[in-house]
Amino acid sequence: MADDISYDAIVRAEIAIEFLNRARGIVASRIHEIEADDPAAAEELRVRRRALVELQHGVQVADREGVEAIIATWGPRVRDERLFWQEF
């Protein structure tokens, strides 16, 4: 199986992981901004951030379709914060 994994697949998986990492950073920043004024909303965002962590930890180099889906979904979102919050 390891022989079937290309350098390109590894790079694409790293890109997917980085997009999810950026998404977590955006959410963490928002949590920090609102936690004093709205603890309930901050906790809701923490739950959603944990889901991002789970997704990030589940990225598998051999799962090309899953990696490409993450890139297609999260790439545009982390490049445009307005779009991120609209779709998140």
C-alpha positions as CSV (number, residue, x, y, z in Angstrom):
1,M,0.0,0.0,0.0
2,A,2.8,2.4,0.9
3,D,4.2,1.9,-2.6
4,D,0.9,3.2,-4.1
5,I,1.1,6.5,-2.2
6,S,2.6,9.3,-4.4
7,Y,4.4,12.4,-3.3
8,D,1.5,14.3,-4.8
9,A,-0.9,12.5,-2.6
10,I,1.2,13.4,0.5
11,V,1.3,17.1,-0.5
12,R,-2.4,17.2,-1.2
13,A,-3.1,15.7,2.2
14,E,-0.8,18.3,3.8
15,I,-2.7,21.1,2.0
16,A,-6.0,19.7,3.3
17,I,-4.6,19.6,6.8
18,E,-3.4,23.1,6.6
19,F,-6.8,24.4,5.4
20,L,-8.4,22.7,8.4
21,N,-5.7,24.2,10.6
22,R,-6.5,27.7,9.3
23,A,-10.2,27.1,9.8
24,R,-9.5,26.1,13.5
25,G,-7.5,29.3,13.8
26,I,-10.3,31.4,12.5
27,V,-12.7,29.8,15.0
28,A,-10.3,30.1,17.9
29,S,-9.9,33.8,17.2
30,R,-13.7,34.3,17.2
31,I,-13.9,32.3,20.5
32,H,-11.4,34.6,22.0
33,E,-13.3,37.7,20.8
34,I,-16.7,36.6,22.2
35,E,-16.0,34.4,25.2
36,A,-16.3,37.2,27.8
37,D,-19.6,38.6,26.4
38,D,-21.2,35.4,25.2
39,P,-19.9,32.3,26.9
40,A,-22.7,30.1,25.4
41,A,-21.8,31.1,21.8
42,A,-18.1,30.6,22.6
43,E,-18.8,27.1,23.9
44,E,-20.9,26.3,20.8
45,L,-17.9,27.3,18.7
46,R,-15.6,25.2,20.8
47,V,-17.8,22.2,20.0
48,R,-17.6,23.0,16.3
49,R,-13.8,23.5,16.5
50,R,-13.5,20.1,18.0
51,A,-15.3,18.6,15.0
52,L,-12.7,20.3,12.8
53,V,-9.9,18.7,14.9
54,E,-11.6,15.3,14.4
55,L,-11.8,15.9,10.7
56,Q,-8.2,17.0,10.6
57,H,-7.0,14.0,12.5
58,G,-9.0,11.8,10.1
59,V,-7.2,13.0,7.0
60,Q,-5.6,9.9,5.2
61,V,-3.1,10.3,2.4
62,A,-4.6,7.2,0.8
63,D,-8.1,8.7,0.7
64,R,-7.7,10.9,-2.3
65,E,-11.4,11.6,-2.7
66,G,-11.7,12.7,1.0
67,V,-8.6,14.9,0.7
68,E,-9.8,16.5,-2.5
69,A,-13.2,17.1,-0.9
70,I,-11.6,18.9,2.1
71,I,-9.5,21.0,-0.2
72,A,-12.5,21.9,-2.4
73,T,-14.7,22.8,0.7
74,W,-12.3,24.4,3.1
75,G,-9.8,26.1,0.7
76,P,-12.3,28.8,-0.5
77,R,-13.6,29.2,3.1
78,V,-10.3,29.9,4.7
79,R,-9.4,32.4,2.0
80,D,-12.5,34.5,2.5
81,E,-13.6,35.0,6.2
82,R,-17.0,36.3,5.1
83,L,-17.6,33.1,3.2
84,F,-16.2,31.1,6.1
85,W,-18.7,32.4,8.5
86,Q,-21.6,32.2,6.0
87,E,-20.9,28.5,5.4
88,F,-19.7,27.5,8.8
